[in-house]
């Protein structure tokens, strides 16, 4: 019975889970930003490529 009380009062695992959730949130935020920048770069390069293909024709 005392072992159960010690287990229920132990907060080390909770802290690890909180840090894991924070790390996951940061990873998702970085992914979203990088994906958004990649989309903008892709459209910019496509615009430049379209300008070259029109002038070359």
C-alpha positions in Angstrom: 0.0 0.0 0.0 2.9 2.4 0.8 4.4 1.6 -2.6 1.2 2.8 -4.4 1.2 6.0 -2.4 4.8 6.7 -3.3 4.0 5.9 -7.0 1.1 8.3 -7.1 3.0 11.1 -5.5 6.0 10.7 -7.8 6.0 13.5 -10.4 9.2 12.6 -12.3 7.2 11.0 -15.1 4.8 13.9 -15.3 7.6 16.3 -15.8 9.1 14.2 -18.6 5.7 14.0 -20.3 5.4 17.8 -20.1 8.8 18.3 -21.7 7.9 15.8 -24.4 4.7 17.8 -25.2 6.6 21.1 -25.3 9.2 19.5 -27.6 6.5 18.1 -29.9 4.8 21.5 -30.0 8.1 23.3 -30.9 8.8 20.6 -33.6 5.3 21.1 -35.1 5.8 24.9 -35.1 9.1 24.6 -36.9 7.6 22.2 -39.5 4.8 24.6 -40.2 7.2 27.6 -40.6 9.6 25.7 -42.8 6.7 24.3 -45.0 5.3 27.8 -45.4 8.6 29.3 -46.4 9.2 26.4 -48.8 5.9 27.1 -50.5 6.7 30.8 -50.9 10.2 29.9 -52.3 8.6 27.4 -54.7 6.2 30.0 -56.1 9.0 32.6 -56.4 11.2 30.2 -58.3 8.3 29.2 -60.5 7.6 32.9 -61.3 11.3 33.3 -62.3 11.2 30.2 -64.4 8.0 31.4 -66.1 9.7 34.7 -66.9 12.6 32.9 -68.6 10.4 30.6 -70.6 8.2 33.5 -71.9 11.2 35.6 -73.0 13.0 32.6 -74.6 10.1 31.8 -76.9 
